């Protein structure tokens, strides 16, 4: 079920175009799939589900939060005050660090402006909780504050509010026309430019003066108050943020669930515009067969830290009667998908969930800019896919064949027994492309080959374009039974001029009443003859 996606660049003259899979959903869309919809299993069994979670209105991320720890043990390292702000819509009073606009369109319409709804989440300003947490070594008292705060550009902080409801009057879903938009920015409260490096060998973190980094998460959900629904058919959504100096702090990689993503980052102006548009992804939900807990393999129990001789049902975190959910947003290692399938059996598609979200990621050492020192900060790319799971590291650069490599995994068959069709998009700055492949990137054609485990090859559809100094690769039509996808732009031999045949010329020469035809490249008449 693994796929390796490689993208290489060469020099050819034409471009092929993409046809992305569509899904059919009327405006009366159903409620979003939930793990609670699965039938219960016997307490002696367990199974694994892979799939996107239903959004909860009560998630803390829908409000703005400050975490201010107090160290009570001087030996405790790496303790910093942090914030996670749900930024509000821009208003005459909130002019920066906010949501400037939300727009949408369907296949039969132009862009429409969404309007801010009168519905609001409850105001939790002033709430504070305290507790202890072990952090990395324990002995920390943490105070969590929930509230609303003005933007503080000096400290690289946007406005702090609540997730907001927006009305899409021409794009109704099963619960009406309201959508909940959550835009979170998080980072250290400290204004000091700090960058940290983590040494996994020594288990220590080194703090260095450098650049500020903020993380962004942006998601939108069709809702009826507290209930989430599926997206309507063929909708495309655009969210525009006005982040000021915070826009410069969103360096690194983005990932998410957006078909045909387009992204704009204007970090040169004081407005700091960040704009993302695209359509929701339709993500397969995978479910393994149930298995008796007593039949778990020794390898599986070892991975679960089950001591030898202890019954599996008595292991810490017993799985008896459980349907265990596995993250699908890149935080769970893709090897877990393979590991669980090996233990429980191949995952089958039991449902789909539509999703529209993107986020920046704390993926370490972005391999594709390792050899491009000038690009160690700033936006380095975005990857989006409809895969049930995907790699939790940024696309790797393979210098041997000049390709980017990325992994995804999903159940092979859809609900009707046909292969699930996948898509993958990669957007990178032109500077990175030129660093990797040279200056002639405008002359390019994607060639996609999908190589299955048995060596068979077919070709998916793809497109490649350059817009606003960004290169966009869109790939679709591949199946998740294929273990390897290789995407490249192969070089086209330089065309040699075709030699034109040399034509001979015929003349007629005369001498008195005698005539003679002479044919040659440059014919001349024999002695005594004249050209007629």
C-alpha angles and dihedrals in degrees: 000000000000122000126196112204116199125182121195132171131223137155122275133132109237138060129218120216134230131237108193121206114262129208128210120234129151122221088263091071119178126249115279115272115264133190086234089071091069119099115253121257132216116278090243093061139067137191139178129238123198114199151104116287126241110253115249118215088213096058110130089231089073089070133051115261138185120198113200112180124196116209114223094176117057090208091065109107133202101027115156137160111247139186136207111192126191098209119221132223116280115261135171086272097041105052103156137034091034147102107279099186147343121207137172143182140187128215091273101044145060123242113301125197115239115221127223109256125231088230113099137183114249116280109248097174113149096025114138133176131185132200145136125269131183094225103179098323106008132240099102129135110203128197115201117199124193116197150103122277134177121252115275108196091175088065093037093247126138125215114291119223138120137292108277137222119231130191119230098188094182098042109060124178133190092286099044132267103310124110128188114225120198119187113177128186118186139177144110118325089220114101091210111113101248133172123179133204122202120211107205092192098057095026092230134127122218119205119211135180108252137107131339116251125200127182124222130203120180124179137159128201132191102233145171099209100292101359124088122217136187118269119261119254122284097358121157121195132199124192121189121196129193103207105159113202090351089076089070090055094061095087123149131041133338123205135177154108108304126124114223095358121204119191132187124191118181105184096157098071125067089243092068096207120203116181128177126181136173144105128285118268121236105223123196115234110219126205127186123214116268117259133195110257088222089062097056111132123249089245091054094047090047090055088050089052091245108165118235112268094021116119111249090235089059096049119115108275094018113208097208111142091357134134100204116208122217122206117250103188099088096272094101117071111250090227087072089066090057093042094053093044089053090053101039104022133258116326116243126208108254099168145339131243124200115220139178116190142120132188141176114246135219089223107156128243103355101229097205094064098040091103095040104073094179089062100052089113132038132048109332102177150298131244124193131176144162091228117131088232133008139184117291094216129072117266109287123230116232106201093189093072100009096247139139113232126206131166131220136169137193140154109286100228131049127222091279094051095257123123115276109244118224139203133198130186128194122187119184134169116264090239091061092047091051091047090054104035109017134250100300096077094127090074099067145128126188115230113192123195122181112203116194126205091264092054097254116142133206132166127244125203121264147169137202126196143162119221132157091356091303127116115217124197117188119186126180144153097060122129126231093232087075112094096199134039117184118191122185147154103228125206119255116216114251107261114244118216111260112242111241116225112255111239123218120221126224122209132179119232124194136201111181105304092344121101128191130185115220120193121189143119088267105010121199130184119254120250112292093021129104129205110258 
